[in-house]
Amino acid sequence: ELFSQYLSTKGVPNPELLIRTSGEQRISNFLLWQIAYSELYFTDVLWPEFRREDLFEAIYKYQNRERRFGKTSEQLKQEN
């Protein structure tokens, strides 16, 4: 929290989903601190061709993931 208060994104919630287009499977240090527990979605579709259907696919895949926030599936089971 101490570090976060000095970022330009101070007060903005961290993203839950980061979509990377163009087939690149890297984040290029984009929002590096803020996406520590975000789900990453990579697609080969280039940004100019990215359509509503592509967004819906990314959201669908996000909805079907197990959000663990740095924990293992086993740790989550033990908490519940």
Secondary structure, DSSP 4 states (H G I P E B T S, - for coil): -TTGGGSTTTTSPPPSEEEE-TT----TTTTTTTTTT-EEEE-SS-GGG--HHHHHHHHHHHHTS---TT--HHHHHHH-
